[in-house]
């Protein structure tokens, strides 16, 4: 009976393991989406840009729903100040709601939420989102819910450019410098070397997730 009691306690401990909340970041061509696609879907939920609850802003004004995030980086002119502010505040509210009603419930079940980009991407590449400056996204990021970890996918700028030439090598290098400078209080920062084989990169990411779960 004592052995059975120990076994039950271990099962209960396993069931109580908390999942982890990750922002997976890096320039276009760094391999974020490939890494995310290799994660076991039974263990993790993958979402693009944000764990949303509200509809995309374009849907509210009847525009096409291909994406509210610019799929051709830096191709459009920044929004006017009033429109940019309204969009930013809208997505800030959605970020809070998404955290409480999507992220927390999933993490409490022991599964992970992995966001491909996350709010921080707007502070590094604000032009992609139609903002002339990263200043307001940075200010709001101080008060918005944060992930457990910021996972930066690292490749040489030339490698990223060869995979996706939409960004110049200089822009990719600039973005990596910004990721190097970004530190969020209470958020672990982890780098994944994606210059190696896909298998080894996936192993790195898997170990990082396991480590985060074990220390959460």
PyMOL commands that set and color helices and strands:
alter all, ss='L'
color gray80, all
select helices_A, chain A and resi 2-15+32-37+57-60+81-108+120-124+126-129+135-141+157-163+169-181+198-215
alter helices_A, ss='H'
color red, helices_A
select strands_A, chain A and resi 21-25+44-48+112-116+149-154+188-193
alter strands_A, ss='S'
color yellow, strands_A
deselect
rebuild
show_as cartoon
